[in-house]
Amino acid sequence: MPLNRYGVLVGRALDRRREGSTDTPHYQIHVGTDGGEQYRIAINVLSAQAPSELLYLVDDDFAHPLLAGITGLADGWHPLPSTPGGAALDFIRGNLFDPGAMRVLPPDVSGPDNDLADLFEHYVQRAMADPGARLYAFGQRWGPEAGVPDKIFGFLPGNGVHDIHMNQGNGGAYTRDDGVWQDGGLIFHFPGEGRWVAVFLAFQSQAWHTDDTTGHAIGGGPAPSADAAVVRVLAALVNPVGPAPEHEWVLLLNASPDPVDVTGWSLSDRAKTRTPVPAQVLRPGDTLTVRLGVGGAVLGNKGGQITLLDADGLKVHGVSYTEPDAREGWVVVF
């Protein structure tokens, strides 16, 4: 079953704790709110299933439509519905990042800047030193546990957020946690710099094609490689000049050295509405302009997503754009 208390915690980093690399280590963050509440964020840095080292990705200048849904949230815990179009995270459907760009890091080894704990230290210490910085921790809440002190930082009552990682495509007993639009993650906001930094984690054992309802794995295999998307969304006109209905289009590119038959493929928007891709075979290097008509995918002017799906409905490639990207008459290049 999916996570039952999914949401996002907003607060200020007060302290942190490393737990080494044995047993089931976590990187622990002590978070406080303007209202005096205290929380602990528990972040896995080692998997209980082989391969044990985690995949990670850091975006030092994160921009995505979901930020509009969390900007201005007050400190504290905010439950989130596990549905598209809001602030919930989904590593596969949300087009948050390119999974092929994820890398493996050990949990905690000797030497500087060479493990997951070091990575978190860099951003958490930076946030601790900036009174205006805020953490946004997406995951599953526990507590408050009346009369029970937190086991790491000692505050009362025990209270926190865990599952700060991908929460779908699991294997074995962990399939019970599968669901869609409920992935974890950590986003830092540094208002003085006008910068958002996002950190995303996944287990190497997790699948990157999952059921749209259950989040269970469809097939298996590792995260896609950087060149796995043979056909890519290259550009789009999301805000044509003139009043609605607008004549939007999406440009696809066959980046592979082989012909690709796109018969039965489709483009999907943020609300999962689809437009068929014209049936044809794309030769190596060919481009294809897909025009979006009435009743199909819609590219909103306030930010959105474009996902390319194959004939089986599996994701081939996906991109996102923000409201500033959607300037009238300009082509957005991805």
VMD Tcl script that draws the C-alpha trace (Angstrom):
set ca {
  {0.00 0.00 0.00}
  {1.22 3.58 -0.57}
  {2.59 5.83 2.15}
  {-0.21 6.90 4.47}
  {1.18 10.22 5.74}
  {2.87 11.76 2.73}
  {3.67 15.46 2.65}
  {6.35 18.11 2.96}
  {8.02 19.57 6.04}
  {9.17 23.18 5.89}
  {11.64 24.46 8.47}
  {15.10 25.67 9.37}
  {18.13 23.40 9.77}
  {19.36 23.50 13.38}
  {21.78 20.57 13.62}
  {22.84 17.37 11.88}
  {24.32 13.96 12.67}
  {26.24 11.41 10.61}
  {25.82 7.70 11.37}
  {28.75 6.11 9.55}
  {28.30 3.24 7.12}
  {27.27 0.19 9.18}
  {23.88 -1.36 9.91}
  {21.18 0.91 8.33}
  {22.80 4.34 8.56}
  {20.99 7.62 8.03}
  {22.00 11.24 7.74}
  {19.96 12.99 10.43}
  {18.85 16.64 10.32}
  {17.32 18.53 13.25}
  {14.74 21.02 11.97}
  {12.90 23.78 13.81}
  {9.95 25.96 12.83}
  {9.03 29.56 13.57}
  {6.27 28.19 15.79}
  {8.72 26.29 18.00}
  {8.02 22.78 16.68}
  {10.96 20.42 16.26}
  {11.40 17.61 13.78}
  {14.04 15.10 12.69}
  {14.62 14.31 9.02}
  {16.04 10.78 8.63}
  {17.69 10.24 5.24}
  {18.84 6.77 4.12}
  {22.45 6.72 2.93}
  {22.66 2.92 2.46}
  {20.15 0.42 1.10}
  {19.14 -2.76 2.91}
  {18.92 -4.46 -0.51}
  {21.81 -5.06 -2.88}
  {23.34 -3.10 -4.49}
  {23.55 -1.17 -1.24}
  {24.94 2.18 -2.42}
  {22.35 4.80 -3.35}
  {21.84 6.76 -6.54}
  {21.80 10.51 -6.10}
  {21.34 13.68 -8.11}
  {21.86 17.29 -7.04}
  {20.45 20.19 -9.04}
  {22.18 23.36 -7.80}
  {19.78 25.63 -9.67}
  {16.50 23.74 -9.55}
  {13.56 25.14 -11.50}
  {10.26 23.31 -11.90}
  {6.53 24.17 -11.87}
  {6.10 22.43 -8.49}
  {8.01 25.27 -6.80}
  {4.95 27.47 -7.30}
  {3.07 25.08 -5.02}
  {5.54 25.27 -2.13}
  {6.77 28.85 -2.33}
  {5.23 30.74 0.56}
  {4.29 27.67 2.62}
  {4.51 28.38 6.33}
  {6.94 26.43 8.50}
  {5.63 23.06 9.63}
  {4.13 19.91 8.20}
  {1.88 20.03 5.13}
  {0.06 16.87 3.95}
  {0.10 16.50 0.16}
  {-2.35 14.59 -2.04}
  {-0.59 11.99 -4.17}
  {-1.91 13.43 -7.42}
  {-0.38 15.17 -10.45}
  {-0.50 18.92 -10.90}
  {0.41 19.85 -7.33}
  {3.51 19.78 -5.14}
  {3.81 15.98 -4.76}
  {6.99 14.44 -6.20}
  {7.13 11.62 -8.73}
  {10.57 10.84 -10.13}
  {9.11 9.13 -13.20}
  {5.98 11.15 -14.01}
  {7.03 14.57 -12.71}
  {9.97 15.13 -15.09}
  {11.97 16.53 -12.17}
  {15.35 15.45 -13.55}
  {17.03 13.08 -15.99}
  {17.38 9.70 -14.23}
  {20.34 8.95 -16.48}
  {22.25 11.72 -14.69}
  {22.03 9.97 -11.31}
  {25.29 8.66 -9.85}
  {26.25 6.17 -7.14}
  {27.89 7.34 -3.91}
  {29.00 5.35 -0.84}
  {27.39 6.32 2.47}
  {30.38 7.47 4.53}
  {34.07 6.89 3.75}
  {37.28 8.58 4.82}
  {38.36 11.68 2.95}
  {36.59 14.89 1.96}
  {33.71 15.31 -0.52}
  {33.47 11.66 -1.55}
  {30.30 10.24 0.03}
  {26.62 10.97 0.61}
  {27.17 12.27 4.12}
  {29.69 14.80 2.79}
  {27.20 15.89 0.15}
  {24.51 16.57 2.74}
  {27.00 18.26 5.05}
  {27.77 20.82 2.37}
  {24.18 21.93 1.87}
  {22.93 21.50 5.44}
  {25.79 23.53 6.93}
  {25.18 26.19 4.32}
  {21.50 26.27 5.32}
  {22.37 26.37 9.03}
  {24.55 29.43 8.44}
  {21.78 31.29 6.59}
  {18.87 32.42 8.84}
  {16.66 32.90 5.80}
  {17.27 29.44 4.32}
  {14.53 26.83 4.46}
  {14.44 23.06 3.98}
  {11.57 21.31 2.24}
  {11.62 17.62 3.14}
  {9.24 15.41 1.15}
  {8.44 12.02 2.63}
  {6.36 10.19 5.23}
  {5.75 11.64 8.66}
  {5.96 9.91 12.00}
  {4.83 11.25 15.36}
  {4.37 13.31 17.33}
  {5.17 10.69 19.96}
  {3.83 12.03 23.24}
  {6.32 11.71 26.10}
  {8.96 10.05 23.92}
  {12.15 12.06 23.31}
  {13.73 12.00 19.88}
  {16.39 9.26 19.87}
  {18.99 11.40 18.07}
  {18.54 15.00 19.18}
  {16.57 14.49 22.42}
  {13.74 16.98 21.86}
  {10.17 16.29 22.98}
  {7.96 14.94 21.54}
  {9.66 12.71 18.99}
  {8.54 13.86 15.58}
  {9.90 13.65 12.06}
  {9.94 12.69 8.40}
  {11.55 9.70 6.68}
  {11.37 7.93 3.29}
  {13.31 10.83 1.73}
  {13.86 8.84 -1.46}
  {12.05 7.27 -4.40}
  {9.02 5.35 -3.13}
  {7.95 3.22 -6.10}
  {9.32 0.38 -8.18}
  {10.46 -1.49 -5.07}
  {11.20 -5.20 -4.81}
  {10.52 -7.83 -2.17}
  {8.87 -6.75 1.07}
  {9.31 -3.09 0.16}
  {6.62 -3.27 -2.53}
  {4.23 -2.43 0.30}
  {5.51 1.14 0.16}
  {4.92 1.55 -3.58}
  {2.74 4.35 -4.86}
  {2.70 7.15 -7.41}
  {3.17 10.86 -6.67}
  {4.69 10.12 -3.27}
  {8.45 10.17 -3.80}
  {10.72 11.75 -1.23}
  {13.30 14.45 -1.71}
  {15.07 17.37 -0.09}
  {14.89 20.90 -1.48}
  {16.81 23.85 -0.04}
  {15.71 27.43 -0.62}
  {18.24 30.25 -0.27}
  {16.07 33.38 -0.73}
  {19.00 35.77 -0.49}
  {20.51 34.14 -3.57}
  {17.21 33.50 -5.31}
  {18.28 29.87 -5.54}
  {16.67 26.48 -5.04}
  {18.82 23.34 -4.63}
  {17.25 19.89 -4.97}
  {18.65 16.53 -3.83}
  {17.03 13.33 -5.08}
  {17.85 9.77 -3.95}
  {16.90 6.33 -5.25}
  {17.89 2.74 -4.58}
  {19.70 0.86 -7.33}
  {17.23 -2.02 -6.91}
  {14.23 0.14 -7.85}
  {12.59 -0.04 -11.30}
  {12.11 3.03 -13.50}
  {8.95 1.85 -15.24}
  {6.06 1.54 -12.77}
  {2.30 1.05 -12.86}
  {0.39 4.34 -13.04}
  {-1.94 3.26 -10.23}
  {0.04 1.06 -7.84}
  {3.60 2.25 -8.42}
  {4.67 -1.40 -8.68}
  {7.54 -2.25 -11.00}
  {6.88 -2.98 -14.66}
  {10.01 -4.88 -15.61}
  {13.20 -4.06 -13.78}
  {16.68 -2.85 -14.40}
  {18.80 0.05 -13.28}
  {18.20 3.75 -13.79}
  {18.32 4.71 -17.47}
  {21.70 5.74 -18.79}
  {22.24 9.27 -20.03}
  {21.72 8.17 -23.65}
  {18.80 5.79 -23.02}
  {16.15 8.10 -24.52}
  {16.60 7.33 -28.20}
  {13.87 9.82 -29.10}
  {13.89 13.05 -27.15}
  {11.68 16.08 -26.65}
  {13.93 18.71 -28.17}
  {11.83 21.89 -28.11}
  {8.27 23.19 -27.87}
  {6.20 26.26 -28.61}
  {4.15 26.37 -25.41}
  {2.77 29.93 -25.66}
  {2.12 30.95 -29.27}
  {1.31 34.55 -30.12}
  {-2.40 35.28 -30.03}
  {-5.49 34.27 -28.05}
  {-6.59 30.75 -27.17}
  {-6.97 28.22 -28.62}
  {-3.27 28.37 -29.34}
  {-1.41 26.34 -31.94}
  {1.17 24.63 -29.74}
  {3.69 22.14 -31.03}
  {6.44 19.84 -29.76}
  {9.60 18.93 -31.66}
  {10.98 15.39 -31.32}
  {14.45 14.20 -32.31}
  {15.69 10.68 -33.02}
  {19.09 10.99 -31.36}
  {20.01 7.36 -31.96}
  {21.96 5.77 -34.85}
  {18.99 3.52 -35.68}
  {15.54 4.02 -37.21}
  {12.74 4.24 -34.62}
  {9.10 3.39 -35.32}
  {6.94 5.81 -33.29}
  {3.62 4.25 -34.32}
  {1.29 4.25 -31.31}
  {3.41 6.73 -29.36}
  {1.92 9.78 -27.67}
  {2.70 13.01 -25.85}
  {1.26 13.57 -22.38}
  {0.82 16.81 -20.45}
  {0.91 17.46 -16.71}
  {-2.69 16.25 -16.32}
  {-1.89 13.05 -18.29}
  {-3.99 14.14 -21.30}
  {-2.47 12.67 -24.45}
  {-1.94 13.63 -28.08}
  {-0.99 10.86 -30.55}
  {2.35 11.10 -32.32}
  {1.92 10.72 -36.10}
  {2.70 7.13 -37.13}
  {6.00 6.91 -38.99}
  {9.57 5.69 -38.80}
  {12.12 8.30 -37.76}
  {15.49 7.85 -39.42}
  {18.65 8.63 -37.42}
  {18.80 12.38 -36.84}
  {15.24 12.98 -38.06}
  {12.99 15.45 -36.30}
  {9.20 15.37 -36.07}
  {6.89 18.25 -35.21}
  {3.80 17.13 -33.31}
  {1.00 19.70 -33.37}
  {-1.30 19.70 -30.35}
  {-4.96 20.05 -31.24}
  {-8.16 20.59 -29.28}
  {-8.89 17.74 -26.88}
  {-5.30 16.59 -26.58}
  {-2.31 17.54 -24.46}
  {-2.28 21.16 -23.29}
  {0.88 23.15 -22.54}
  {-0.02 25.70 -19.88}
  {1.52 29.16 -19.86}
  {2.27 28.98 -16.12}
  {4.61 26.01 -16.42}
  {4.08 22.40 -17.31}
  {5.41 19.03 -18.38}
  {5.79 17.16 -21.65}
  {6.22 13.39 -21.53}
  {6.86 11.13 -24.52}
  {5.30 7.67 -24.15}
  {5.85 4.60 -26.31}
  {3.16 2.29 -27.69}
  {2.99 0.46 -24.34}
  {2.50 3.71 -22.43}
  {6.00 3.60 -20.95}
  {7.98 6.80 -20.57}
  {10.65 7.39 -23.20}
  {11.63 10.95 -22.31}
  {10.23 13.86 -20.36}
  {10.87 17.54 -19.76}
  {9.38 20.38 -17.74}
  {9.27 24.15 -18.07}
  {8.39 27.04 -15.76}
  {6.25 30.15 -16.19}
  {9.27 32.37 -17.02}
  {10.21 29.89 -19.76}
  {6.78 30.24 -21.38}
  {7.28 33.64 -22.98}
  {4.77 34.44 -25.68}
  {6.01 33.47 -29.11}
  {9.30 31.99 -27.90}
  {10.33 28.38 -28.47}
  {11.44 26.58 -25.30}
  {14.56 24.51 -26.00}
  {15.22 21.57 -23.66}
}
mol new
graphics top color blue
foreach p $ca { graphics top sphere $p radius 0.5 }
foreach p [lrange $ca 0 end-1] q [lrange $ca 1 end] { graphics top cylinder $p $q radius 0.2 }
display resetview
